Amino acid sequence: QVPLVESGGGLVQPGGSLRLSCTASGFTLDYYLITWFRQAPGKERELVAAITNNGITNYADSVKGRFTISRDNAKNTVYLQMNSLKPEDTAVYYCNANRKLIFRTENYWGQGTQVTVSS
């Protein structure tokens, strides 16, 4: 059973929009820091956006004002709304769930979803 499943990727023209979803299976996202990362070919994985368990958000400078991260605890899902997409946003997008407990850290990754921005 894959703990996190991303969906919503695809091919979109520059200036278009996509909404990515990250849904947990087998555990509750409520208590986790959720982070979207992306990795383009030949580049390192980079942080895109993050949201804490109480809704505080953080964004990479390259996506501020264009991307919005949100969470719906009732659906056990975190979203990444991506607007005004640019070709440089092309990458595989990954969802990560992380929480630190007293004696261990729980960390889960999804399998990734491809986003391609091209005309």
Secondary structure, DSSP 8 states (H G I E B T S, - for coil): --SEEEE--EEE-TT--EEEEEEESSS-GGGSEEEEEEE-TTS--EEEEEE-TT--EEE-TTTTTTEEEEEEGGGTEEEEEE-S--GGG-EEEEEEEEEE-SS-EEEEE---EEEEE--
